[in-house]
Amino acid sequence: MVNSRTKPKIYVRKAKSSDKEAVFNFCRKTWSWGDYIPKVWDKWLKEKNSIVFVATINKVPVGISHLTIDKPSEVWLSGARTDPNYRRMGVATAITKKCLKYAQVRGAKIARLVTESNNKAAQRVLRKLGFQPITEFVEAKTENITKEVSENSRWAEVKDINSAWAYLQNSEVYRESAGLYTVLFHWYSLEKEDLEKFVKQRKVILHENSKGVDGLVLIDNASSREWREKSLQTCYIDGDYTAALDMLKFLKNHCYTIGIQKIYAFTCNYKPIVKALDKLGFEIDEPTDIVYAKKLV
Ligand SMILES: CC(C)(COP(=O)(O)OP(=O)(O)OC[C@H]1O[C@@H](n2cnc3c(N)ncnc32)[C@H](O)[C@@H]1OP(=O)(O)O)[C@@H](O)C(=O)NCCC(=O)NCCS
């Protein structure tokens, strides 16, 4: 342990696999349930589009952070951890600055990350570093997968891409979501190419009224692969209460038909959508997820 008033010199470098033991040691009690870092460490160190930085004090690893380059212009930061014995000494600040520099040099224009609404320490660090909150997402889940009847929902097809995209361009929910969707706690910009990809993989539910598209839901099954369970997640939900309710019924019925046992619903915190989730028996989590961003100029 180092006395916080001494402000020791902090070095930041790329992580090595030999840092593993020290890192796992200080991550053991990050949260009451432990931490997910030991599960992802080996994968993070191998991934081509990502890098883990380690901060050291007197050559001992005391903090980490992970950066992923998602698209040439955007990076995602995750897994910021400081050894509890070395907090409030500028460790997270030093690693995040290194991440931002690394991203900037590679041409990224924006860095984003997520933190829970009750994580005051992380929020303070982020504000000090010039990050701004850009959207708030709600997580909900249900294992009550029932047979449902929907009325105006269906899978989107390639011919729907232009109208779905046009709908998003004028959508209040898309604006409130900061134009982002999420897969496994990682947020990405939702651009036309992304929508196309989802449609081609039959992962977009559309809702229509007499005037055309008035809602859509993007889904993904990465949770099934990663967590070895029969589950699906919503990555983005858009529409008013009626549209959201109908699309969620369509989704529940789809899951019922193919034997999915759990749905994780992620949506921006838009009241009519959250109300629709509640109506269908989804458990809504507290706290929420706050996505922060910083422009890199
Ligand atoms: C969040 C976390 C990474 C911060 O690490 P850190 O190395 O202590 O952060 P820094 O020393 O760089 O803090 C910079 C500033 O942020 C603010 N800050 C940091 N922790 C704070 C806290 N617990 N309470 C209030 N302000 C805090 C302070 O203004 C601090 O500057 P100061 O100490 O000169 O006042 C660390 O608390 C941690 O590992 N928490 C558990 C995991 C976690 O929450 N990770 C983030 C997930 S998004």
The ligand as an ORCA input file, in Angstrom:
! r2SCAN-3c Opt
* xyz 0 1
  C     -13.558      3.963    -10.780
  C     -12.100      3.669    -10.527
  C     -11.515      2.941    -11.759
  C     -11.363      4.994    -10.315
  O      -9.985      4.724    -10.213
  P      -8.914      5.683     -9.516
  O      -7.584      5.231     -9.995
  O      -9.146      5.690     -8.065
  O      -9.297      7.106    -10.122
  P      -8.382      8.435    -10.119
  O      -7.430      8.402     -8.997
  O      -7.824      8.617    -11.492
  O      -9.508      9.530     -9.852
  C      -9.529     10.772    -10.505
  C     -10.562     11.670     -9.861
  O     -11.867     11.077     -9.928
  C     -12.579     11.379     -8.701
  N     -12.807     10.144     -7.942
  C     -12.229      8.915     -8.117
  N     -12.721      8.036     -7.233
  C     -13.600      8.704     -6.485
  C     -14.445      8.342     -5.402
  N     -14.454      7.089     -4.893
  N     -15.248      9.281     -4.869
  C     -15.264     10.529     -5.345
  N     -14.491     10.958     -6.382
  C     -13.669     10.042     -6.932
  C     -11.697     12.311     -7.920
  O     -12.022     13.628     -8.308
  C     -10.331     11.915     -8.397
  O      -9.405     12.969     -8.263
  P      -8.823     13.327     -6.781
  O      -8.506     12.029     -6.106
  O      -7.623     14.150     -7.098
  O      -9.911     14.072     -6.106
  C     -11.888      2.797     -9.243
  O     -12.625      3.374     -8.191
  C     -12.323      1.358     -9.411
  O     -11.548      0.488     -9.815
  N     -13.591      1.077     -9.085
  C     -14.172     -0.267     -9.222
  C     -14.367     -0.643    -10.676
  C     -15.155      0.403    -11.449
  O     -16.107      0.988    -10.965
  N     -14.733      0.609    -12.697
  C     -15.368      1.539    -13.594
  C     -16.411      0.856    -14.380
  S     -17.025      1.973    -15.600
*
